Amino acid sequence: MAGIRIAAVMAVHNRRALTLACLDSLRTQHVPGGSLDVFVLDDASTDGTAEAVTQHHPDVRLLRGDGHLYWNGGMRRALDQAMAGDYDYYLWMNDDTTLVDDGVLALLLHTEQQLRERSHGPVIVAGTTRHPQIGELTYGGQVRLSRRRPLRWTLVQPGSQPRRCETMNGNIVLVPRAVVQRVGNIDPAYIQQMGDLDYGLRASAAGCEVWIAPGTVGECASHPPRRTDLQPLRRELSRLWSVKELAPRPWLVFTHRWAGRLWFFYWLSPYLRRGFGLILQRTRLRSTISGVR
């Protein structure tokens, strides 16, 4: 590992404590003879995240956003800055993710080198995370459930050896230079969701491979479940096609690219399911109220 140059990149917004915990865990990583530079894109946080990063980690290369970059835009800009330095590896990190011990980065590097030496092509190595409280698996490598359901993904269970995937979540991902040279940056078509899944699929389509490292290497809580209380119909539908859920244009790009000939139906189906479900829910509620009366 001597002489290896690694750039860690992350996009952050208004999660000061989580961001600092992530950076603290990064700074414990030991790469004998190698170097680790960290690029953080702060997307106009208002909770003092940028100032805290500067104070506690003054060697971090802090970049500034305008508050409208979201995850994909922030990661794209951070990666763009890092790629200008032509590093050997790029370590994607979510700022709500922490590495479990000081050997995680060494494990990811060893896994990538081991797979490459076995005559595999350029290899992305993702790390699997667990929920910090309840211990369930949360993010990592992903595979399709079946050919009949091309956009339904399931998390690959880690074992004692690396395991092959189709794509990955972007929480902990080691991307070597050879992959970046083929695939480039995250696609600007995406805003908050799907950019990581798309990147892994593009890499596979370009002749690269996606694997997960053995075991679990990080902690990250899963996203909170969607609200189940009854909201106005228009509000529920607008939430579905919002930037943080399933904005129509990025979802169109993803389905058109990866869902096959029936892509339009896959694009339309979540909006129809949610709409019909909400209407049915309200119809049942009105029937219940009428019955009580």
Helices and strands as residue ranges (DSSP letters): E 5-12, H 16-27, E 35-42, H 49-56, E 61-64, H 70-83, E 89-93, E 98-99, H 104-117, E 123-130, E 137-139, E 141-146, E 149-155, E 163-165, E 167-168, E 172-176, H 177-183, H 195-205, E 209-219, H 233-240, H 248-258, G 260-262, H 263-292
